[in-house]
Amino acid sequence: MRLPGSGQFIGSLIGQCLGDALGFPVEGQPYPVCRDYVQEIILEGPGLRSRPGFVFGQYSDDSQLARELILSCVELKSFNPDDYARRIADLFSMGNAVGGGQATLDAALRLAQGVPWNRAGTPSPSAGSGSAMRAGPIGLMFYDETESLIRAAHDQGIITHRDIRCSIGSVAVAGSVAYALVNKPIDREDFVREISQLVGVIDQSAEVVYSSLTDWIELEPIDAIRAIISSGYAFGDWQDWQGLTPFVTGTVLWGMYAFLHSPENYLKTISTAIEIGGDVDTTAVIAGAISGAYLGIGSLPRNLAIYLTDRGTWGYGELTQLAMDLYNLKILRKELSPYA
């Protein structure tokens, strides 16, 4: 197994946060708006458009929760669901969360009221992407420990989302980051096969769903989203398409597709993640975490990344140091314990 470099750990966290910050200004906007934004602002322009009420570089709860996941693991030297649940509750109950879906908010309120972490999550049929969007760091922590990766990805997910599809999406994102860390160049068919087998541990039927991604890798984005819709993995109809809903399966598949469509180009990956419209901060978070883990921080646009912020805190420097702290525990000091 190829040993990851520190730049890949940094790249994954910064890649996630920057994808978030680039998608946040047009979150929830329809396909035509996001398509034009990608072309005019990200690919051709300076990329510095902000969301009303925020400065450019602000990321959402997608990345706030990923950051808190790493902070918990660094402090405790492994994944601890009780501690992470407390951090989720604090982020929302103190009013510090930027955005946030209803399922996550409801679960956070239950956690704050003392409901145990494994009972607080919003049950089925709610199946949003809130657990998958923050799962990237699990891939960094347990890239070489498959059982720990699957269990930690599942457990961190059910803190807020108890639908099995949410656990599957969380495992898929963590597994994608782990694969990208140690495999270069990317073999796209092998990538899909590995992730499909991982999610199959949670639910055998999911293996068929995720393995279908192989059929779409070579398609252009418009054709790929049509294929995902026609397969029933995303809600909507292409004839009146407005964008991806937060439904976890379609969101995760699109984030993975965006990376596999252009694995050597971070900005193109993020652009693909965003242009389709809808829940584009989350698709860009997923694609960015995988892309950053693969390419490393040196291949990410620093002229944009330096603007990262959480309302004046946790900017580029602090996030970089946090990723290094995790790298030091995992690679250099080998103090990060398996999740048993």
Secondary structure, DSSP 4 states (H G I P E B T S, - for coil): -PPPPHHHHHHHHHHHHHHHHHHGGGTT--HHHHHHHIIIIIISS------TTS-TTB--HHHHHHHHHHHHHHHHTS--HHHHHHHHHHHHHTT--SS--HHHHHHHHHHHTT--TTT-SBPTT--BSTTTTT-HHHHHHTTT-HHHHHHHHHHHHHTTB-SHHHHHHHHHHHHHHHHHHH-SS--HHHHHHHHHHHHHHH-HHHHHHHHGGGGTTTS-HHHHHHHHHHTTSS-S-GGG---B-SBHHHHHHHHHHHHHHSTT-HHHHHHHHHHT-BSHHHHHHHHHHHHHHHH-GGGS-HHHHTT-BBTTBS-HHHHHHHHHHHHIIIIIS--PPP--
